[in-house]
């Protein structure tokens, strides 16, 4: 039995609230993630802080990717190929913890997000398929 890889991968897009980091997303977000990794160097963090637009314009990303980073819209960054572990360099440069940044992605306060995770995470009950609304 052979499975069409494109059909298989399309199933990942049906998981509500989840962005599976596939090879397609990795290719799409390559330069966004390289930009984020550049912030590991102090001199690059200083250049970024001094003029975000000028620094990000040095990277061959789409305008949508650049704007998502400038807006600190991490969910949009993920949609456009960003990897949360690379994007952590951006929010760390802003002085945010992983907890604080991920809290913004869920619409929860960091305290509420932390409490939810300590309690075991989101409930497996609820919407499991976007397409089937079940």
C-alpha positions in Angstrom: 0.0 0.0 0.0 1.6 3.3 -1.0 0.7 6.6 0.5 0.8 9.8 -1.4 3.3 11.9 0.5 1.5 15.2 -0.3 -1.8 13.8 1.1 0.0 12.6 4.2 1.6 15.9 4.8 -1.6 17.8 4.1 -3.1 16.0 7.1 -0.8 18.0 9.4 -2.5 21.2 8.4 -5.8 19.8 9.8 -4.6 19.8 13.4 -6.0 22.9 15.1 -3.6 25.2 16.8 -0.6 23.2 15.6 2.0 23.9 13.0 4.1 20.9 12.2 7.6 21.8 11.1 7.9 20.0 7.9 10.7 20.1 5.2 8.5 22.5 3.2 8.3 24.9 6.2 12.0 24.5 6.8 12.7 25.5 3.2 10.2 28.4 3.3 11.7 29.8 6.5 15.4 29.1 5.9 16.4 32.8 5.8 14.1 33.8 8.6 15.7 31.2 10.8 19.2 32.2 9.7 18.4 35.7 10.6 17.2 34.6 14.1 20.4 32.6 14.6 22.5 35.6 13.7 21.3 37.1 17.0 23.5 34.7 18.9 26.3 37.1 18.3 26.4 40.2 20.5 27.4 42.5 17.6 24.4 41.4 15.6 22.0 41.9 18.5 23.4 45.5 18.9 22.9 46.2 15.2 19.3 44.7 15.4 18.5 46.8 18.5 19.9 50.0 16.9 17.8 49.7 13.7 15.6 46.6 13.3 14.4 47.5 9.8 17.9 48.1 8.4 19.2 44.9 9.9 16.3 42.7 8.8 16.5 44.2 5.3 19.9 42.6 4.9 18.3 39.2 4.9 16.6 37.7 1.7 13.2 37.1 3.3 9.8 37.9 2.0 8.3 41.1 3.2 5.6 39.1 5.0 8.3 37.2 7.0 10.1 40.5 7.8 6.9 42.1 9.0 5.9 39.1 11.1 9.3 39.4 12.9 9.1 43.2 13.3 5.5 42.8 14.7 6.7 40.0 17.0 3.8 37.9 15.6 5.4 34.6 16.4 2.4 32.6 15.2 2.6 34.2 11.8 6.4 33.5 11.9 5.6 29.8 12.4 3.1 30.0 9.5 5.8 31.4 7.3 8.4 28.8 8.1 9.9 30.0 11.3 11.2 27.5 13.8 10.3 28.3 17.4 13.8 27.3 18.7 15.4 29.7 16.2 12.8 32.4 16.9 13.7 32.2 20.6 16.8 34.2 19.7 14.5 37.1 18.8 12.4 37.1 21.9 15.5 36.5 24.0 17.1 39.6 22.5 13.9 41.4 23.6 14.4 40.2 27.1 11.5 37.8 27.1 11.7 34.3 28.5 10.4 31.3 26.5 7.4 31.2 28.8 6.5 34.9 28.2 6.9 34.6 24.4 4.9 31.4 24.1 2.2 32.9 26.4 1.7 35.7 23.8 1.2 33.0 21.2 -1.7 31.4 23.1 -3.5 34.5 24.2 -2.8 33.6 27.8 -0.9 35.3 30.5 2.5 33.7 31.2 1.1 32.7 34.6 -2.0 31.0 33.1 0.1 29.3 30.4 2.6 28.1 33.0 -0.2 26.8 35.3 -1.8 25.0 32.3 1.5 23.3 31.4 2.2 22.3 35.0 -1.2 20.8 35.1 -0.5 18.6 32.1 -1.0 20.9 29.1 -4.1 21.4 27.0 -6.9 18.9 27.3 -7.0 16.3 24.5 -10.8 16.8 24.5 -12.2 19.3 22.0 -11.7 20.1 18.3 -9.3 17.6 16.8 -9.9 18.3 13.1 -10.3 21.7 11.5 -11.9 20.3 8.4 -14.4 18.1 10.2 -15.0 20.5 13.1 -14.7 17.7 15.6 
